[in-house]
């Protein structure tokens, strides 16, 4: 078996991610057909991994969001790349090198987000749904030119709206801030921590403990009231921001919130 020769290969990555990767197929094939310990194999492996790194970097940006360290996501993706390169089998690879490598890279990124980047403990299936809901919400927002309604996300994902509400709540916990972190609000309270500014009890806290009952009660609400609750308690929007988004007055939002919360409490008390 001929040993791989790397004398003509660059020692640094010049690939910018816009160039294709088909030219690396012979290198992947050669690596897969070379026994470990063969002179030059380790150098070939390092070269292949280095040349595919822009692919990992591009994929990691798609998962980046406030509160998520893109470096950690990229590191997880590199682990997926290394695993895929080491497992590469030309006889079973379909769709070119990307069709084989990308699922492994994305899988490791998703596992990282699911297992390590949540502020509070969230069930695994809900974490996976939350990642999907977050991605779909971003795509819909770009397509519609506005934040999508929970019902629109539910239709796109193909799940009940109550599950979307749960996923949005999980995403909120994913990006939860430290109570000791300084925050500001239009210049007021600058330098104060979130704990220092949380002086009153959240009127929805007693509702959150009802779990499935809460989900059923939310499904019975009109679309506008349901969306308003999601924006207020999961999206952390102010009443003024909700009023602007819904095209009504802030006073109307205040009355609707009070009436809707009272209706939910009454509905849950009957269960």
N, C-alpha and C positions, 0 to 999 in steps of 0.2 A: 504494500500500500504506500502510495506516494505521500510524503510529508508535506503539509501546507507550507507555502513560502509567502512571507509577508514583506519582503524587501521593498516592494513597490507600493505598499499601502501607506497612507498618511498616518501620522501619529496623533493627530487631533481631528475632531469632528468638524467637517466643513458643511455638512448637510443642514439645511435651514428648515426642513419640515415641508417646504413646498415642492421639493424634488421627490420623485417617487422612490420606492424602495425595491423595485423589481431587480435592480442590478445586484442586490445582496442575496438573491436566491441561490446562485452558485456557491456563495460562501456558507450559507445555511446548510445546503446539501453536503458540502465538503465536511463541515463540522460534524454533521450527523453521521457521516460515514467514516469518521476518524476515531480510532480507539483512544480513550483517555491515556495520557502518558506519552502519546506520540509527540516527538519534537515539533514545536511550532503550533500545537493545538491550542494551548492556553492563550497564546498571542492572537490566534485567529478568533477564539471565543471573545476575548476582550475587545477586539476590533468590531465584531458584529454587534455586541451589546452597545458599544460606544456609538456606532452609526445609527442605531435605532433609538437612541436617547431623545432626539427631537420629537419622535412620535409620542413617547411617554410625556414629555413636557407639554405638548399640544393637548393631549387627552386630560392631563391634570388641570389645565385651565378651565375645562368644562365643568369640573366638580368644585372649582374654587367659589367661595362665598364668604361674606363677613363672618368671622369666627372660625373659619377653616384655614389652617396653615397649608398653603399650596406646596410648600417644601415637603411636608409630611405626606401629602397625597402623592407627590411625585416619587418620593422614596418608596411608598407602597407599590406604585406602578412599576418602578424599577425591579422590585422583587418579582412581580408578575412577569416582567420581560425576561429576567434571568431564568425563571422556572420554565417559561415557554421555549426559550432558546435551548435549554438543556434537554427538553423533552421532544424537540422538533423531529418529526418523522416525515420525510418527503412523500412517502407512500400514502399517508393519511391526511396530509395538509391540503385543504381546498381553499380556493379564493385567493391564492397568492400568499405572500408572507403576512400581509395585514389580516387576512381572514383567519389566520392561525394565531397570530400574536395578540391582536387587539382584545379578544375576549378574555385572555388570561390577564392582561394589563388592567382592563376595566374591572375585572372580578376582584383583583387585589385592592384596587382603589375603593370599591364598594364595601369590601370587608373592613377596610380601615375605617371608613366613615361609620359603618354600622357598629363596630366594636369599640372604637377608641375615642371618637370625637363628640360624644353626647354628654351634655352637662348633667343630666339626671338619667337614672336607669329607665330604659324604655324597652318593651318586648321586641324581640328580633324581627318578627313579621311586621310590626308597626314601623320599625326603623326602615325596613326595605321599602314599605309603601311610602313613607315620608320622603325618602330620596327620590322616588318616582314622582310623587306629587310636586315636590319642589322643582324638579326639572320641567315637568309639564306646565306648571304655573309660569315659569320663566318664558317658555316657548309661546304659551298663549298670550302672555302679556305683550311680547314683542309683536305677535301677529295682530292682536286686537288694538294695541296702542293704549291699553289701560289695564289695571289689575283684573285678572279674571275672577268671575264669581265662583264660589264653591261648586255650584251645580254644573258650571261649564267644565271645571276640572274633573268632576265626577264622571261626566259624559265622556271626556277625552280618555280618562284612565280606565273607565268601565267598571267602577265600583260605586256602591251607595254613597250618597252625600255625607251620611254620618261618619263613614270611614275616612272621607276626605277631611272632615272637621277634626277627627282624631289625629290624622296625619299632620295637619297644620299646627295642632297643639304640640305634637312631638317636635316639629321643626322649631317652634318657639322655644321649647326647652333645650333644643340643640344649640341655639344661639343665646341661651340665658347668660345674663351679665352677672359678674361678681357683685355682691351687695356692697362691697367696700370700694368698688371702682368709681372714680369721680365721673359724674355725668352733668350735662347741661341741657337746658331747654329754652331755646331762643334767648340765650344770654342770662336767664334767671337761674339761680341755684348753682351757678358755676362753682366748681370746687367741692360741692357736696356729693356725698356718696349716694347710691341708690337707696340704701337702707335709711339714710337720714331724710330722704324725701318721701319715703313710703309711710306717711303718717296715718292714713286711714285704711280701713279694711276693704279689700276688694269685694264689691257686692256680688260677684259671681263665684266666690270661693266655695260657698256652701253648695253650689250646684254641681261643681266639678266632681264631687265624691259619688255621684249617682251612676257614673259609668254608662252601662247599656241603657238604663232608663233615661239618662240625659240625651243620649244619641237619638232615641225614639222621640223624645219631646222636641228636639231640634228639627227632626224631619217633619213634624206637624206644623212648624211655623211657616208663615209666608216667606217667599224668597227674600224680600227686602229686609225683613227683621232678622232672618238667619244670616244674611250677608253682613248686616250691621254688627251682630254679635261676634262674628269671626273677625271682622276688622278691629273691633274694640278690644276683645280679650285675647285673641290669638295674634292679630297683626299689630297690637300695641299702638293703634291710631288714636289720636285725640278726637273729641266730639267735633271740633271744628274741621279736622281733616275728613272725617266721615261725612259731615254735612256737605263739604265741597264735592266729594266723590259721588254722593247720592243726589246732589242737586237740590237739597232742602236746607232749611235753616238749622243752626246749631240748637236752638230751642226745641225744634221739632225732634231732632235726634235725641235730646235729653229726655223728652216725654216718651218717645218710642222705646228707648232703652229701659226706662223705669217700668213702663207697662209690660214690655216683653219679659223682663226678669221676673216680675210679679206673676205673670202668666205661667212661666216655667216652674216657679216655686209651687204654685197651686197644682199644676199638672203632676209634678213629682210627689207632692204630698198625698195625692190620691192613689199612688201606686203601692 
